[in-house]
Amino acid sequence: VQLQASGGGLVQAGGSLRLSCAASLGTSSRYGMGWFRQAPGKERELIAAISWSGGNTYYADQVKGRFTISRSYNKITMYLQMSSLKSEDTAVYYCAARRNSRSGYVPVNADEYHVWGQGTQVTVSS
């Protein structure tokens, strides 16, 4: 069971990036998934999450309207499209998965997640 995040980088304020999370989670369970981030000196925070079905999503207020979470039809890859990036979006971004999720359930608590990927750095220059 593995998650591999990618797509981070350096971007100017107002720009866009798309993060990807490739999942090797097996076929025996349904997984809700989410994107977290942690900025230096700050706690890790959930910024977006998506149900197994892909039909239900959650966004933190600070990214609502700017970020879009999605997952591929085969459930293998999750994406985070980030637009109108701000300097305060600078952080290490992590993807995570919750096993045994109901199809439409969106996990919104960090302690619900069982599997974590390595982080990918996003730096937004002002």
N, C-alpha and C positions, 0 to 999 in steps of 0.2 A: 504494500500500500504506500503509494508515494504521490506527492504533489510537487510540481516543478514550475515555479513562477519565472516569468521573463518579460522583457519589454521595457524595463526601466531605463532611465537615462537623464540627460541634461536637456532642459527645454526652457525657452523664454516664457515669461509671464504672458498669459493670453494664448499660449500654444496648446497643443494636444499631444496625448500619448495613448497608446493602447497596451494594456497589460494582458498577458495570457497566463493561464494556469493549466498545465497539462496534468491530467489525473490518471494514475494507474491504481484504480481502486477495486478492481474485481467486479464481478457481476452478481454477487450474492446479497448485496445490500443497496438500498437507495440512499443517496447522499444529498443533503442540503449543503450549500457551499457559501463561503463569504470571503470578502476582502477586508483585511485589517491593515492599519498602518501605525507606525510608531516613529514619532519625531524625537530628536535628541532632547533628553530631559523631560519627556512627556510619557504618559502611560499609553499603552497600546489601545487603539480604539477601533471598533467595527464601523466601517463606512458604507458597506453595501453587502447584501446577502440575497441569495436566490434559492428557490425551492428546487427539488428534484425535477419537477415538471417544467420548470422555467417560467411558469405562468405567474408566480408571485414573487415580488421583490421587496426589499427594504433599503432605504437610503437614510444615512445620517443627515441631519439638517445642513451641515456645513458643505455637503457635496450635492445635495438635491438640486436637480436642474442642470448640473454640469457633468455629472458622471452617469454612465449607464452600464449596468451589469447584465451579462447575458451568458448563455452556455450553448454549446453546440448541440445539434439535434441528437447526436449519439452520446451526449453527456460527458464526453471525454475531456473537453476543453471548456474552461470558463474564461470570460473576458471582462475587462474593465476599461471602457472607453472614457477617457478623461479629457475634458475640454475646458476652455477658459481657465487654465491653470493659474494658480496664485502661488506666491512665495510660501504661504502657509501650508500648501500641499506638499512641501518638501518633507520626505519621510522615507523610511524603509517600508515597503508594502509586502504583505504576506497574504497568501491564500490559505484557506482552511476548509475542512470538510467535516460534516456531522453524519455519522453512520445511522442506519435504520430510521431515516426520516420518512414521514408520510409524503406522498407525492406533492402535496401543496403546501407543506410546512416550510416556513422560513426561519431558520435558527438565528436568533438575535442576541444571544448571550454567549460570551467567549467561552464559558465553561461547558457549553454544549458541544464544542468542537473536539473531535478525537484525533484528527490528522492535520498536521501543519506542514506547509512547504517552507523552503528557505526564502529569505526576503530578496526583493529586488529594489534597488535604490532609485528613487525619483527625486531629482533636484530641479527646482524651478527658480530661475534667476530673474531678478526684478530689474 
